[in-house]
Amino acid sequence: MEVIQVERVRKSFGPKDALADVSFSIPKGEIFGFLGPSGAGKTTLIKILTAQLNPTSGQASVFNQPAERMRQSAQKMRFGILTDNSGLYERLSVEENLELYRKLYDLPKAAVDKVLQFVNLSGERKKKVNLLSKGMRQRVMLACAIIHEPELLFLDEPTSALDPVNSAHIYKGLRYLNEKGTTIFLTTHDMAEAELMCNRVAILYQGQIQVIGSPKELKRQHRKHAVSVDLTNGEAYELPIGGETADRIADWMKRGLIDRIETKEPSLGDIFIKMTGSELL
Ligand SMILES: Nc1ncnc2c1ncn2[C@@H]1O[C@H](COP(=O)(O)OP(=O)(O)OP(=O)(O)O)[C@@H](O)[C@H]1O
């Protein structure tokens, strides 16, 4: 079953197209990474899918209904969203902020303890939000987005302010949620994160999806058809894959000259740069 379907979506702000023509779908249970340089339109699409913006043209559906229905309270229960403007009550404590969400979703008391553990903030529960570090705030916002264990979770750069230990903790928690059935739509600038977490990724550039597939598939598709060979005498070669190269390698092998042979596989970051012509932003 598809949880998200996007068909020929365009969104313009005045004369400028933030999204030109975007189509894709996400099946239930997938962790999908939406990648693209700064300003590519990733947040705009999340806003369309969560009924904060309407597309200029095209269709966006969530749970097999037009995305604008996500405004309705029955639908709001079904998804969670983390963006950098997710609001927190600054003068309330971590726990008091979460209590508001718990009541809103009509959840049992234990939900707050559970989610605090999830984001590794049990020790900070009494702290006022305005006294938290950036990374702690990000974890409180994440806690608010997942306290009701939604069917669908939108995460706009969820680990941008986190140290590696807390990122790893969050990844583990997100995998756990995903195993329990939550579909996750994730934007990130961290290619290692995308590779580690996502079943599939799409790279957005100039308002259109340039490539879509699993990180493994994309790396295979963009593999250089070349082999690099280091010889024991210090010489190094990059050779096209083919019969002539095979003969040369066989000859070097016979003479015991091979130190290392490697086929070149690009990283997701290499593919990103190739597709967008930009450095990671
Ligand atoms: N409300 C708005 N009015 C006018 N232009 C907007 C509005 N919202 C977004 N834009 C423009 O649309 C484009 C896409 O913005 P968006 O925030 O979706 O990018 P993004 O891919 O999420 O970027 P980042 O990675 O920096 O968060 C940008 O050029 C932005 O300036």
The ligand as an SDF file (V2000), in Angstrom:
LIG
                    3D

 31 33  0  0  0  0  0  0  0  0999 V2000
    6.5790   31.1330    1.6180 N   0  0  0  0  0  0  0  0  0  0  0  0
    7.4830   31.3080    0.6690 C   0  0  0  0  0  0  0  0  0  0  0  0
    7.4550   32.4020   -0.1300 N   0  0  0  0  0  0  0  0  0  0  0  0
    8.3640   32.5920   -1.1060 C   0  0  0  0  0  0  0  0  0  0  0  0
    9.3630   31.7330   -1.3920 N   0  0  0  0  0  0  0  0  0  0  0  0
    9.4410   30.6270   -0.6350 C   0  0  0  0  0  0  0  0  0  0  0  0
    8.5260   30.3530    0.4310 C   0  0  0  0  0  0  0  0  0  0  0  0
    8.8580   29.1540    0.9940 N   0  0  0  0  0  0  0  0  0  0  0  0
    9.9410   28.7210    0.3190 C   0  0  0  0  0  0  0  0  0  0  0  0
   10.2960   29.5790   -0.6680 N   0  0  0  0  0  0  0  0  0  0  0  0
   11.3960   29.4000   -1.6360 C   0  0  0  0  0  0  0  0  0  0  0  0
   11.2520   28.1260   -2.2390 O   0  0  0  0  0  0  0  0  0  0  0  0
   12.5200   27.5050   -2.4440 C   0  0  0  0  0  0  0  0  0  0  0  0
   12.5440   26.1540   -1.7500 C   0  0  0  0  0  0  0  0  0  0  0  0
   12.5910   26.3440   -0.3340 O   0  0  0  0  0  0  0  0  0  0  0  0
   12.5850   25.1320    0.6970 P   0  0  0  0  0  0  0  0  0  0  0  0
   12.5250   25.7120    2.0660 O   0  0  0  0  0  0  0  0  0  0  0  0
   11.5180   24.1770    0.3150 O   0  0  0  0  0  0  0  0  0  0  0  0
   14.0290   24.4900    0.4370 O   0  0  0  0  0  0  0  0  0  0  0  0
   14.7740   23.2820    1.1690 P   0  0  0  0  0  0  0  0  0  0  0  0
   15.1540   22.3060    0.1080 O   0  0  0  0  0  0  0  0  0  0  0  0
   13.9520   22.7720    2.2980 O   0  0  0  0  0  0  0  0  0  0  0  0
   16.0940   24.0030    1.7310 O   0  0  0  0  0  0  0  0  0  0  0  0
   16.9980   23.7240    3.0550 P   0  0  0  0  0  0  0  0  0  0  0  0
   17.7590   22.4780    2.7800 O   0  0  0  0  0  0  0  0  0  0  0  0
   17.8810   24.9300    3.1200 O   0  0  0  0  0  0  0  0  0  0  0  0
   16.0640   23.6150    4.2290 O   0  0  0  0  0  0  0  0  0  0  0  0
   13.5570   28.4870   -1.9260 C   0  0  0  0  0  0  0  0  0  0  0  0
   14.0330   29.2470   -3.0190 O   0  0  0  0  0  0  0  0  0  0  0  0
   12.7700   29.3760   -0.9740 C   0  0  0  0  0  0  0  0  0  0  0  0
   13.3260   30.6560   -0.8780 O   0  0  0  0  0  0  0  0  0  0  0  0
  1  2  1  0
  2  3  1  0
  2  7  2  0
  3  4  2  0
  4  5  1  0
  5  6  2  0
  6  7  1  0
  6 10  1  0
  7  8  1  0
  8  9  2  0
  9 10  1  0
 10 11  1  0
 11 12  1  0
 11 30  1  0
 12 13  1  0
 13 14  1  0
 13 28  1  0
 14 15  1  0
 15 16  1  0
 16 17  2  0
 16 18  1  0
 16 19  1  0
 19 20  1  0
 20 21  2  0
 20 22  1  0
 20 23  1  0
 23 24  1  0
 24 25  2  0
 24 26  1  0
 24 27  1  0
 28 29  1  0
 28 30  1  0
 30 31  1  0
M  END
$$$$
